[in-house]
Amino acid sequence: MEFKEDLESKSAPKIRKVAAKISKGKIEGYESLLLSSLKMLIQKPKSWQAQSEIIKAIGITGTEKSIPHLKELSKQKFESTLLYRDLGFSICLLEDMSGGQLNYTASILDTSNDLLLSGACAAILFSGYIPSSEDIVKIIESVVDRDQNEGQMITPRCYIAAACYSWPAELTTSFLQKCASSSWSGLAEIANDSLAGRKSKYVLI
């Protein structure tokens, strides 16, 4: 196993670099080692960037066996709040995308944690998944007004606006028109691309 030594090194920079490689190459077989590294580094708040890369690597290359631990982490309090986005992303990939049903996403649509929901929305975009009409309506209702610090932060609706280019126009047009009037020019551009049925060139993930 090429990356075993680095993952067991307890060095946050080494682990971060290797986790990013595993994600990028979608290299499977490291789930247990990644989980062990995460359990070790989660005790060190300053290593949040390495934690972030590990969580994403688990989501992209792992299995459902990691879901309970990630869900447990999502309920904890973190100084580095961006970890919630990574946790939402990976839980959604492992539970919803692999199962073809938005059970986890549905369970957090009412959350006050915008970053957690952002992660799930990012996973939907990342995977190219097209939800049922009923789910599309629920998701849009949940994210349409989540625009706090838009531009400084990528809000949940930014990911959904980007995903909408391949979703039914009759369900998404009014939502996209609202996004197109965002004070953040990036979202306006994404929304206009989706309204035209074009995949946005804007890279969100």
C-alpha positions in Angstrom: 0.0 0.0 0.0 1.7 3.1 -1.3 0.4 5.6 1.2 0.3 3.4 4.3 3.5 4.8 5.9 2.4 8.4 5.5 -1.1 7.8 6.8 0.4 6.2 9.9 3.1 8.9 10.3 0.9 11.2 12.6 2.3 14.1 10.6 -0.6 16.4 9.6 1.2 17.8 6.5 2.0 14.3 5.2 -1.5 13.0 5.9 -3.1 16.0 4.3 -1.0 15.6 1.1 -1.7 11.9 0.8 -5.4 12.3 1.5 -5.7 14.8 -1.3 -3.9 12.4 -3.7 -6.4 9.6 -2.7 -9.3 11.9 -3.4 -8.0 13.2 -6.7 -7.2 9.7 -7.9 -10.3 8.1 -6.3 -8.0 5.4 -4.9 -9.8 2.9 -2.9 -8.6 0.6 -0.1 -7.4 3.2 2.4 -10.7 3.7 4.3 -9.5 2.1 7.6 -6.2 4.0 7.6 -8.0 7.3 6.8 -10.4 6.8 9.6 -7.6 6.1 12.1 -5.8 9.2 11.0 -8.9 11.2 11.4 -9.6 9.9 14.9 -6.0 10.9 15.8 -6.0 14.3 14.2 -9.5 15.4 15.3 -7.9 16.0 18.7 -5.7 18.7 17.2 -7.8 21.7 16.2 -4.9 23.3 14.3 -4.7 20.4 11.9 -8.1 21.2 10.5 -6.9 21.3 6.9 -5.6 17.8 7.1 -8.9 16.7 8.8 -10.8 18.3 5.9 -8.8 16.4 3.3 -9.2 13.1 5.1 -13.0 13.6 5.5 -13.3 14.3 1.7 -11.1 11.3 0.9 -13.3 9.0 3.0 -16.4 10.4 1.2 -15.0 9.9 -2.3 -13.3 6.5 -1.8 -14.9 5.0 1.3 -18.0 2.9 2.1 -21.0 3.0 4.4 -18.9 1.7 7.3 -17.6 5.2 7.8 -21.0 6.8 8.0 -21.7 6.4 11.8 -18.4 8.0 12.7 -18.8 10.9 10.3 -22.4 11.5 11.6 -21.1 11.5 15.2 -18.5 14.1 14.2 -21.2 16.3 12.5 -22.9 16.7 15.9 -19.7 17.9 17.7 -18.6 21.5 18.1 -15.7 22.6 15.9 -13.8 25.8 15.9 -13.0 25.2 12.2 -16.6 25.3 11.0 -15.7 24.4 7.4 -15.4 20.8 8.6 -19.2 20.7 8.7 -19.3 21.2 4.9 -16.8 18.4 4.4 -18.8 16.1 6.7 -22.1 16.9 5.0 -20.4 16.2 1.6 -19.0 12.8 2.6 -22.0 11.6 4.5 -24.2 12.5 1.5 -21.9 10.7 -0.9 -21.6 7.6 1.2 -25.3 7.3 2.2 -27.4 9.1 -0.4 -25.4 9.0 -3.6 -24.5 5.3 -3.2 -28.0 4.4 -2.3 -29.7 6.6 -4.9 -32.1 8.1 -2.3 -31.7 11.5 -0.5 -32.4 10.2 3.0 -29.6 12.0 4.8 -30.1 15.2 2.8 -33.8 15.2 3.6 -33.0 14.8 7.3 -30.9 18.1 7.3 -33.0 20.3 5.1 -34.3 22.2 8.2 -30.9 22.5 9.8 -29.6 25.9 11.0 -26.1 24.7 10.0 -25.8 26.1 6.5 -22.3 24.6 6.1 -23.6 21.0 6.8 -26.3 21.5 4.2 -23.8 23.1 1.8 -21.8 19.9 2.0 -24.7 17.7 1.0 -25.6 20.1 -1.8 -21.9 19.9 -3.0 -22.1 16.1 -3.0 -25.3 16.3 -5.2 -23.4 18.6 -7.6 -20.2 16.5 -7.5 -22.0 13.3 -8.3 -24.2 14.6 -11.1 -27.2 13.1 -9.3 -30.6 14.2 -10.5 -33.2 14.0 -7.7 -36.9 13.2 -8.1 -39.2 16.1 -8.8 -40.5 15.9 -5.3 -37.0 16.1 -3.8 -36.0 18.9 -6.2 -38.9 21.0 -4.9 -37.9 20.3 -1.2 -34.3 21.1 -1.8 -35.0 24.3 -3.5 -37.5 25.4 -0.8 -34.7 24.7 1.8 -31.9 26.6 0.1 -33.6 29.4 -1.9 -33.1 32.0 0.9 -29.9 30.8 2.4 -27.7 33.6 1.2 -25.8 34.7 4.3 -22.3 35.9 3.5 -22.7 34.9 -0.1 -19.6 35.6 -2.0 -17.4 35.2 1.1 -18.9 31.8 1.6 -20.3 29.4 -1.0 -23.9 29.0 0.2 -26.0 25.9 -0.2 -28.0 27.5 -3.1 -24.8 28.1 -5.1 -24.2 24.3 -5.4 -27.8 23.7 -6.2 -27.9 26.5 -8.8 -24.9 24.8 -10.5 -26.6 21.4 -10.4 -29.8 22.8 -11.9 -28.5 23.0 -15.5 -29.6 19.3 -16.0 -32.7 19.4 -13.8 -36.2 20.1 -15.2 -36.6 23.7 -16.1 -40.2 23.9 -14.9 -39.0 23.1 -11.4 -35.9 25.3 -11.4 -36.5 28.5 -13.4 -38.0 30.8 -10.7 -35.3 29.6 -8.3 -32.5 30.3 -10.8 -34.0 33.7 -11.6 -33.8 34.6 -8.0 -30.1 33.4 -7.8 -29.3 35.4 -10.9 -30.1 38.6 -8.9 -27.6 37.6 -6.1 -25.2 40.4 -5.0 -22.4 37.9 -5.7 -21.6 37.9 -9.4 -20.3 34.3 -9.3 -23.8 33.0 -8.4 -25.4 35.2 -11.0 -23.1 33.7 -13.6 -23.8 30.1 -12.4 -27.6 30.7 -12.4 -27.6 32.2 -15.9 -25.6 29.3 -17.2 -28.1 26.8 -15.7 -31.0 28.8 -17.1 -29.4 28.4 -20.5 -29.0 24.6 -19.8 -25.2 25.0 -19.7 -22.9 23.4 -17.2 -21.1 26.3 -15.4 -17.4 26.7 -15.8 -17.3 28.0 -12.2 -15.5 25.5 -10.0 -17.2 25.2 -6.6 -15.7 21.9 -5.4 
